[in-house]
């Protein structure tokens, strides 16, 4: 088959934003409508058509934790493919790591009314909570490891999203 005729599968894309503060705590939310009781998750949402991964991650963060929160993008910390539901058989999840720089958390958009909390990894390891499928302890631990590597030497914003792609 010639290269130009090669069929490509279409994957929907979700972005998960892992927010870490200077104390290496992770921001998690629990929605009374999106989550089961006691279930916590990172910021999460769909990538809009024509949007870069970084733009989508920043938009979702503003929508779900409020426009006052200041975040510094550090980079992608995990990517996975998964089955979402009967309507969206194939999905790619891109987990974007962001450093919290300040500002009040005010859950909005589809997270209005959510609880939010900063958790240390040690607290999460012993807490009696459930993680939303988009969130798990291994990925959160990996995000903290990468935060330690990247926090003092983040890439220039221009390097996080190439204008050519």
C-alpha positions as YAML, in Angstrom:
chain: A
units: angstrom
residues:
- id: 1
  name: UNK
  ca: [0.00, 0.00, 0.00]
- id: 2
  name: UNK
  ca: [1.49, 3.40, -0.94]
- id: 3
  name: UNK
  ca: [2.38, 5.60, 2.09]
- id: 4
  name: UNK
  ca: [-0.21, 8.25, 1.17]
- id: 5
  name: UNK
  ca: [-3.03, 5.66, 1.26]
- id: 6
  name: UNK
  ca: [-2.10, 4.25, 4.68]
- id: 7
  name: UNK
  ca: [-5.14, 4.33, 6.98]
- id: 8
  name: UNK
  ca: [-4.71, 5.79, 10.45]
- id: 9
  name: UNK
  ca: [-6.76, 5.00, 13.51]
- id: 10
  name: UNK
  ca: [-8.40, 8.00, 15.10]
- id: 11
  name: UNK
  ca: [-7.76, 8.42, 18.82]
- id: 12
  name: UNK
  ca: [-9.47, 10.96, 20.99]
- id: 13
  name: UNK
  ca: [-7.01, 12.73, 23.32]
- id: 14
  name: UNK
  ca: [-7.42, 13.52, 27.00]
- id: 15
  name: UNK
  ca: [-5.06, 15.71, 28.98]
- id: 16
  name: UNK
  ca: [-4.43, 15.17, 32.67]
- id: 17
  name: UNK
  ca: [-2.66, 17.96, 34.52]
- id: 18
  name: UNK
  ca: [-0.55, 16.94, 37.50]
- id: 19
  name: UNK
  ca: [0.02, 20.01, 39.69]
- id: 20
  name: UNK
  ca: [2.86, 19.87, 42.24]
- id: 21
  name: UNK
  ca: [3.73, 22.60, 44.76]
- id: 22
  name: UNK
  ca: [7.09, 23.49, 46.38]
- id: 23
  name: UNK
  ca: [6.40, 21.08, 49.26]
- id: 24
  name: UNK
  ca: [6.07, 18.32, 46.61]
- id: 25
  name: UNK
  ca: [2.36, 17.97, 47.34]
- id: 26
  name: UNK
  ca: [-0.08, 17.08, 44.58]
- id: 27
  name: UNK
  ca: [-3.36, 18.88, 43.91]
- id: 28
  name: UNK
  ca: [-6.28, 16.45, 43.65]
- id: 29
  name: UNK
  ca: [-9.99, 17.12, 43.24]
- id: 30
  name: UNK
  ca: [-13.09, 15.14, 44.16]
- id: 31
  name: UNK
  ca: [-16.29, 16.12, 42.38]
- id: 32
  name: UNK
  ca: [-19.73, 15.34, 43.81]
- id: 33
  name: UNK
  ca: [-21.00, 14.73, 40.26]
- id: 34
  name: UNK
  ca: [-18.01, 13.32, 38.30]
- id: 35
  name: UNK
  ca: [-16.47, 11.10, 40.96]
- id: 36
  name: UNK
  ca: [-17.69, 8.29, 43.16]
- id: 37
  name: UNK
  ca: [-17.71, 9.08, 46.90]
- id: 38
  name: UNK
  ca: [-14.13, 9.24, 48.18]
- id: 39
  name: UNK
  ca: [-12.66, 9.22, 44.66]
- id: 40
  name: UNK
  ca: [-9.91, 11.73, 43.81]
- id: 41
  name: UNK
  ca: [-8.31, 12.79, 40.54]
- id: 42
  name: UNK
  ca: [-5.97, 15.22, 38.85]
- id: 43
  name: UNK
  ca: [-7.28, 17.91, 36.49]
- id: 44
  name: UNK
  ca: [-8.58, 16.10, 33.44]
- id: 45
  name: UNK
  ca: [-10.38, 16.85, 30.19]
- id: 46
  name: UNK
  ca: [-10.48, 16.47, 26.45]
- id: 47
  name: UNK
  ca: [-8.15, 18.13, 24.00]
- id: 48
  name: UNK
  ca: [-10.08, 20.41, 21.65]
- id: 49
  name: UNK
  ca: [-9.63, 20.12, 17.86]
- id: 50
  name: UNK
  ca: [-6.72, 22.24, 16.65]
- id: 51
  name: UNK
  ca: [-5.38, 22.78, 20.17]
- id: 52
  name: UNK
  ca: [-1.81, 22.00, 21.16]
- id: 53
  name: UNK
  ca: [-1.28, 19.64, 24.09]
- id: 54
  name: UNK
  ca: [0.18, 22.47, 26.18]
- id: 55
  name: UNK
  ca: [-2.69, 24.85, 25.35]
- id: 56
  name: UNK
  ca: [-5.23, 22.16, 26.20]
- id: 57
  name: UNK
  ca: [-3.53, 21.35, 29.49]
- id: 58
  name: UNK
  ca: [-3.44, 25.03, 30.49]
- id: 59
  name: UNK
  ca: [-7.08, 25.52, 29.45]
- id: 60
  name: UNK
  ca: [-8.24, 22.49, 31.46]
- id: 61
  name: UNK
  ca: [-6.28, 23.70, 34.49]
- id: 62
  name: UNK
  ca: [-7.92, 27.15, 34.33]
- id: 63
  name: UNK
  ca: [-11.37, 25.61, 33.84]
- id: 64
  name: UNK
  ca: [-11.06, 23.13, 36.71]
- id: 65
  name: UNK
  ca: [-8.94, 24.90, 39.36]
- id: 66
  name: UNK
  ca: [-9.64, 28.53, 38.53]
- id: 67
  name: UNK
  ca: [-8.07, 31.44, 36.71]
- id: 68
  name: UNK
  ca: [-6.22, 32.71, 39.81]
- id: 69
  name: UNK
  ca: [-3.94, 29.66, 39.96]
- id: 70
  name: UNK
  ca: [-0.54, 30.32, 38.44]
- id: 71
  name: UNK
  ca: [1.16, 27.31, 36.89]
- id: 72
  name: UNK
  ca: [4.51, 26.81, 35.20]
- id: 73
  name: UNK
  ca: [4.54, 24.01, 32.60]
- id: 74
  name: UNK
  ca: [7.37, 21.53, 33.09]
- id: 75
  name: UNK
  ca: [6.62, 18.84, 30.49]
- id: 76
  name: UNK
  ca: [4.85, 15.60, 29.72]
- id: 77
  name: UNK
  ca: [5.33, 13.01, 32.45]
- id: 78
  name: UNK
  ca: [3.28, 10.07, 31.13]
- id: 79
  name: UNK
  ca: [1.34, 8.98, 28.04]
- id: 80
  name: UNK
  ca: [-0.98, 6.02, 27.71]
- id: 81
  name: UNK
  ca: [-3.65, 4.62, 25.44]
- id: 82
  name: UNK
  ca: [-6.85, 3.20, 26.91]
- id: 83
  name: UNK
  ca: [-10.47, 2.23, 26.29]
- id: 84
  name: UNK
  ca: [-12.74, 5.08, 27.44]
- id: 85
  name: UNK
  ca: [-16.30, 3.86, 26.92]
- id: 86
  name: UNK
  ca: [-18.64, 2.31, 24.32]
- id: 87
  name: UNK
  ca: [-18.68, 5.52, 22.27]
- id: 88
  name: UNK
  ca: [-14.95, 6.26, 22.51]
- id: 89
  name: UNK
  ca: [-13.21, 2.94, 22.07]
- id: 90
  name: UNK
  ca: [-9.68, 4.31, 21.76]
- id: 91
  name: UNK
  ca: [-8.23, 7.23, 23.68]
- id: 92
  name: UNK
  ca: [-4.79, 8.61, 24.44]
- id: 93
  name: UNK
  ca: [-4.13, 10.22, 27.81]
- id: 94
  name: UNK
  ca: [-1.29, 12.73, 28.07]
- id: 95
  name: UNK
  ca: [-0.25, 13.63, 31.62]
- id: 96
  name: UNK
  ca: [1.29, 17.09, 31.80]
- id: 97
  name: UNK
  ca: [3.34, 18.16, 34.83]
- id: 98
  name: UNK
  ca: [2.92, 21.72, 36.08]
- id: 99
  name: UNK
  ca: [4.59, 23.54, 38.97]
- id: 100
  name: UNK
  ca: [2.21, 25.48, 41.21]
- id: 101
  name: UNK
  ca: [3.36, 29.10, 41.50]
- id: 102
  name: UNK
  ca: [0.52, 30.52, 43.62]
- id: 103
  name: UNK
  ca: [-3.07, 31.65, 43.58]
- id: 104
  name: UNK
  ca: [-6.32, 30.44, 45.07]
- id: 105
  name: UNK
  ca: [-7.86, 27.18, 43.93]
- id: 106
  name: UNK
  ca: [-11.50, 27.74, 42.93]
- id: 107
  name: UNK
  ca: [-12.94, 24.64, 41.22]
- id: 108
  name: UNK
  ca: [-14.96, 25.58, 38.14]
- id: 109
  name: UNK
  ca: [-16.42, 24.26, 34.90]
- id: 110
  name: UNK
  ca: [-17.36, 20.60, 35.36]
- id: 111
  name: UNK
  ca: [-15.56, 20.51, 38.74]
- id: 112
  name: UNK
  ca: [-17.76, 23.18, 40.41]
- id: 113
  name: UNK
  ca: [-18.51, 22.15, 43.98]
- id: 114
  name: UNK
  ca: [-15.52, 19.84, 44.15]
- id: 115
  name: UNK
  ca: [-13.38, 19.30, 47.17]
- id: 116
  name: UNK
  ca: [-9.71, 19.91, 46.55]
- id: 117
  name: UNK
  ca: [-6.68, 19.10, 48.61]
- id: 118
  name: UNK
  ca: [-2.91, 19.11, 48.48]
- id: 119
  name: UNK
  ca: [-1.60, 15.60, 49.25]
- id: 120
  name: UNK
  ca: [1.92, 14.37, 49.94]
- id: 121
  name: UNK
  ca: [2.88, 11.01, 48.47]
- id: 122
  name: UNK
  ca: [3.16, 9.61, 52.00]
- id: 123
  name: UNK
  ca: [-0.42, 10.69, 52.76]
- id: 124
  name: UNK
  ca: [-1.68, 9.15, 49.53]
- id: 125
  name: UNK
  ca: [0.10, 5.87, 50.28]
- id: 126
  name: UNK
  ca: [-1.77, 5.49, 53.59]
- id: 127
  name: UNK
  ca: [-5.07, 7.28, 52.85]
- id: 128
  name: UNK
  ca: [-8.30, 5.36, 52.49]
- id: 129
  name: UNK
  ca: [-9.21, 6.88, 49.13]
- id: 130
  name: UNK
  ca: [-10.00, 5.69, 45.64]
- id: 131
  name: UNK
  ca: [-8.31, 7.11, 42.58]
- id: 132
  name: UNK
  ca: [-10.27, 7.96, 39.43]
- id: 133
  name: UNK
  ca: [-9.04, 5.78, 36.52]
- id: 134
  name: UNK
  ca: [-7.14, 8.83, 35.14]
- id: 135
  name: UNK
  ca: [-5.06, 8.99, 38.31]
- id: 136
  name: UNK
  ca: [-2.91, 6.44, 40.11]
- id: 137
  name: UNK
  ca: [-0.22, 6.43, 42.76]
- id: 138
  name: UNK
  ca: [2.58, 5.27, 40.46]
- id: 139
  name: UNK
  ca: [1.99, 8.14, 38.02]
- id: 140
  name: UNK
  ca: [1.77, 10.65, 40.87]
- id: 141
  name: UNK
  ca: [5.05, 9.34, 42.30]
- id: 142
  name: UNK
  ca: [6.65, 9.58, 38.87]
- id: 143
  name: UNK
  ca: [5.39, 13.17, 38.58]
- id: 144
  name: UNK
  ca: [7.07, 14.11, 41.87]
- id: 145
  name: UNK
  ca: [10.34, 12.50, 40.71]
- id: 146
  name: UNK
  ca: [10.22, 14.51, 37.49]
- id: 147
  name: UNK
  ca: [9.25, 17.66, 39.39]
- id: 148
  name: UNK
  ca: [12.50, 17.29, 41.37]
- id: 149
  name: UNK
  ca: [14.46, 17.03, 38.13]
- id: 150
  name: UNK
  ca: [12.70, 19.80, 36.22]
- id: 151
  name: UNK
  ca: [11.60, 22.42, 38.77]
- id: 152
  name: UNK
  ca: [14.87, 24.36, 38.77]
- id: 153
  name: UNK
  ca: [15.64, 23.92, 35.08]
- id: 154
  name: UNK
  ca: [12.41, 23.91, 33.06]
- id: 155
  name: UNK
  ca: [12.62, 24.00, 29.29]
- id: 156
  name: UNK
  ca: [11.81, 27.28, 27.56]
- id: 157
  name: UNK
  ca: [8.12, 27.44, 26.67]
- id: 158
  name: UNK
  ca: [9.01, 27.46, 22.98]
- id: 159
  name: UNK
  ca: [10.64, 24.04, 23.42]
- id: 160
  name: UNK
  ca: [7.52, 22.53, 25.07]
- id: 161
  name: UNK
  ca: [5.46, 22.94, 21.89]
- id: 162
  name: UNK
  ca: [7.13, 23.24, 18.52]
- id: 163
  name: UNK
  ca: [5.47, 25.77, 16.21]
- id: 164
  name: UNK
  ca: [6.17, 23.38, 13.32]
- id: 165
  name: UNK
  ca: [3.87, 20.61, 14.63]
...
